[in-house]
């Protein structure tokens, strides 16, 4: 769910990005809940253990 929210919000693998409200309607939750899910997912991606793993993709 977090991955899908991030993909929709940032337009990854899609032709456009979506607003909090648009994503909320898709998941049948409020804009605030989508904002919370997005923040949690980004926090996970920024965590040092994950960012080290992701950094290897950038170096290639």
Rosetta silent file (secondary structure, phi, psi, omega in degrees, C-alpha in Angstrom):
SEQUENCE: XXXXXXXXXXXXXXXXXXXXXXXXXXXXXXXXXXXXXXXXXXXXXXXXXXXXXXXXXXXX
SCORE:     score description
SCORE:     0.000 S_00000001
   1 L     0.000  -43.202  178.986    0.000    0.000    0.000 S_00000001
   2 H   -61.780  -42.198 -179.407    2.813    2.410    0.855 S_00000001
   3 H   -62.864  -42.956  179.901    4.542    1.676   -2.435 S_00000001
   4 H   -63.646  -41.293  178.697    1.332    2.271   -4.391 S_00000001
   5 H   -61.838  -46.833  179.890    0.730    5.577   -2.573 S_00000001
   6 H   -63.028  -41.220  178.821    4.262    6.790   -3.363 S_00000001
   7 H   -61.172  -43.111 -179.005    3.951    5.723   -6.994 S_00000001
   8 H   -70.013  -43.219 -177.371    0.686    7.587   -7.381 S_00000001
   9 H   -63.949  -40.255 -176.329    1.824   10.709   -5.498 S_00000001
  10 H   -99.809   -0.522  177.012    5.077   11.083   -7.455 S_00000001
  11 L    72.432   27.114  179.834    3.833    9.725  -10.784 S_00000001
  12 L   -77.048  129.183 -177.044    6.270    6.807  -10.861 S_00000001
  13 L    61.986   22.852  177.610    5.317    4.327  -13.619 S_00000001
  14 L  -136.266  167.660 -178.845    2.351    6.595  -14.460 S_00000001
  15 L   -86.286  -11.197  178.238    1.840    9.438  -16.861 S_00000001
  16 L  -155.902  158.543  175.067    1.042   11.974  -14.110 S_00000001
  17 L   -86.787  165.926 -175.550    1.241   12.471  -10.359 S_00000001
  18 L  -124.037  152.366  177.408   -1.888   12.591   -8.193 S_00000001
  19 L   -77.431  166.416  176.211   -3.092   14.840   -5.386 S_00000001
  20 H   -57.228  -40.567 -178.229   -3.660   13.618   -1.832 S_00000001
  21 H   -65.439  -43.129  179.433   -7.389   13.769   -2.490 S_00000001
  22 H   -62.484  -43.775  179.632   -7.183   11.693   -5.692 S_00000001
  23 H   -67.074  -40.501  178.126   -5.106    9.022   -3.985 S_00000001
  24 H   -58.720  -41.526  178.429   -7.428    9.086   -0.969 S_00000001
  25 H   -63.851  -38.410  179.691  -10.442    8.422   -3.156 S_00000001
  26 H   -61.676  -40.671 -177.996   -8.643    5.475   -4.752 S_00000001
  27 H   -95.858   -1.736 -179.283   -7.964    3.906   -1.336 S_00000001
  28 L    59.616   45.670  175.080  -11.214    5.159    0.235 S_00000001
  29 L  -135.831  172.401 -177.769   -9.394    7.077    2.989 S_00000001
  30 L   -78.219  164.891  175.477   -8.928   10.755    3.845 S_00000001
  31 H   -59.384  -40.530 -178.866   -6.259   13.075    2.458 S_00000001
  32 H   -61.355  -40.958  179.590   -4.712   13.202    5.926 S_00000001
  33 H   -65.602  -39.359  177.013   -4.373    9.423    6.063 S_00000001
  34 H   -63.440  -41.634  178.143   -2.669    9.414    2.653 S_00000001
  35 H   -60.621  -41.151  178.735   -0.308   12.127    3.889 S_00000001
  36 H   -65.366  -43.609  179.206    0.534    9.961    6.925 S_00000001
  37 H   -63.168  -43.193  178.792    1.132    6.865    4.784 S_00000001
  38 H   -61.568  -46.090 -179.008    3.331    8.878    2.420 S_00000001
  39 H   -62.274  -41.636  179.347    5.358   10.337    5.308 S_00000001
  40 H   -64.178  -43.823 -179.923    5.871    6.891    6.844 S_00000001
  41 H   -63.682  -42.489  179.238    7.002    5.397    3.538 S_00000001
  42 H   -67.120  -36.439  177.048    9.459    8.241    2.915 S_00000001
  43 H   -62.028  -41.296  177.869   10.794    7.898    6.458 S_00000001
  44 H   -62.787  -43.427 -178.589   11.454    4.206    5.784 S_00000001
  45 H   -66.426  -30.665 -179.075   13.274    4.985    2.537 S_00000001
  46 H   -82.801  -10.783 -178.417   15.437    7.592    4.279 S_00000001
  47 L   -61.482  137.990 -174.915   16.449    5.220    7.085 S_00000001
  48 H   -52.213  -40.786 -178.229   20.223    4.602    6.971 S_00000001
  49 H   -66.164  -37.153  177.989   19.988    0.838    6.527 S_00000001
  50 H   -76.375  -40.706 -176.127   17.672    1.193    3.535 S_00000001
  51 H   -64.439  -31.700  175.988   19.403    4.183    2.042 S_00000001
  52 H   -64.837  -41.255  179.022   22.686    2.244    1.948 S_00000001
  53 H   -65.810  -41.228 -179.718   20.963   -0.541    0.025 S_00000001
  54 H   -71.087  -30.515 -178.676   19.347    1.936   -2.369 S_00000001
  55 H   -60.211  -32.273  179.485   22.615    3.831   -2.853 S_00000001
  56 H   -61.480  -30.660  177.332   24.093    0.814   -4.658 S_00000001
  57 H   -69.693  -33.213 -179.040   21.511    1.316   -7.418 S_00000001
  58 H   -73.396  -30.626 -177.628   22.604    4.919   -7.889 S_00000001
  59 H   -75.366  -19.097 -176.890   26.281    4.004   -8.221 S_00000001
  60 L   -75.378    0.000    0.000   25.689    1.627  -11.127 S_00000001
